[in-house]
Every structure is written in C-alpha cells, then in structure tokens.
C-alpha cells in the first residue's frame, strides 16, 4: 500500500468506502477519518489505521476499492499477488 499511497490520495474518496470497511474499522476509527479536513488527509488517516487492523484488513480494503476505485484495487492486487503466490 505504501507504494500506491500517492495514487490512493489522488483518486480515492475515502468516505465512499467507509461503510464497506465496518468489519475492520471501529466507530472511533471512522470518526477519526471523517474528522480530517481534506480528502487527502482522510486518505492518510485511513492508510495509517489499516495496517493496525490485522491480516484481513488488506483483503477487505481491496474488496471495498473494487466498487469505488477498481483501478486502485487492481494496482494493489497486482503488487500483492506475486509475493503471496507459492513457488511451483
């Protein structure tokens, strides 16, 4: 996600995916994101919180992105898959 941070900041409206992240974000997390004053700062806060939400958080985030910003989901999946695949 770090590699794509700038692209996510430019292209994502984080409030549009918060409802899809309820299984990983607490009400406090959501409040902290919404309290930020700009879209970019909301993205930063979301990207700051996600790594602390456990191993399932990345998958849930990518699934949420598929509906809102599929190109960002594709970028994250392409970078993640090679490191996740098992050697043959």
C-alpha positions in Angstrom: 0.0 0.0 0.0 2.9 2.4 0.7 3.9 2.3 -3.0 0.5 3.4 -4.0 -0.1 5.9 -1.3 0.1 9.0 -3.6 -2.2 7.4 -6.2 -4.7 6.5 -3.4 -4.6 10.0 -2.1 -5.3 11.4 -5.5 -8.0 9.1 -6.6 -10.0 7.9 -3.6 -12.8 9.5 -1.8 -12.5 7.5 1.5 -15.9 8.4 2.8 -17.4 6.4 -0.1 -15.9 3.1 1.1 -16.2 3.5 4.9 -19.4 1.6 5.0 -17.7 -1.3 3.3 -15.0 -1.3 6.0 -17.2 -1.8 9.0 -15.8 -5.3 9.7 -12.3 -3.9 10.3 -12.9 -0.2 11.4 -14.2 0.8 14.8 -16.6 3.7 15.2 -13.6 5.6 16.7 -11.5 4.8 13.6 -14.3 6.0 11.3 -14.7 9.2 13.4 -11.0 9.9 13.2 -11.1 9.6 9.4 -14.2 11.7 9.0 -12.8 14.4 11.3 -9.9 15.1 8.9 -10.5 18.3 6.9 -9.5 17.3 3.4 -10.0 14.2 1.3 -6.2 13.7 1.2 -5.9 13.8 5.0 -8.8 11.4 5.2 -6.9 9.0 2.9 -3.8 9.4 5.0 -5.7 8.6 8.2 -7.3 5.6 6.6 -3.9 4.3 5.4 -2.4 4.9 8.8 -5.2 2.9 10.5 -5.4 0.0 8.1 -2.1 -1.7 8.9 -3.1 -2.0 12.6 -6.3 -3.8 11.8 -4.9 -7.3 11.3 -4.2 -9.6 8.5 -7.7 -9.5 7.0 -7.7 -5.7 6.6 -5.8 -5.6 3.3 -8.3 -8.0 1.7 -11.3 -6.1 3.0 -9.8 -2.8 1.8 -9.2 -4.2 -1.7 -12.7 -5.5 -1.9 -14.1 -2.1 -0.9 -12.0 -0.5 -3.5 -13.3 -2.7 -6.3 -16.6 -1.0 -6.2 -15.3 2.6 -5.8 -12.0 2.7 -7.5 -11.3 -0.5 -9.3 -8.1 0.7 -10.8 -6.6 1.2 -7.3 -7.8 -2.3 -6.3 -6.1 -3.7 -9.5 -2.9 -1.9 -8.7 -2.8 -3.3 -5.1 -3.7 -6.9 -6.2 -1.0 -6.9 -9.0 1.7 -5.9 -6.5 0.4 -8.3 -3.7 -0.2 -11.5 -5.7 3.4 -12.3 -6.7 4.6 -12.2 -3.0 1.6 -14.3 -2.0 1.9 -17.0 -4.6 3.6 -20.2 -3.7 6.6 -21.4 -5.7 5.8 -24.1 -8.2 
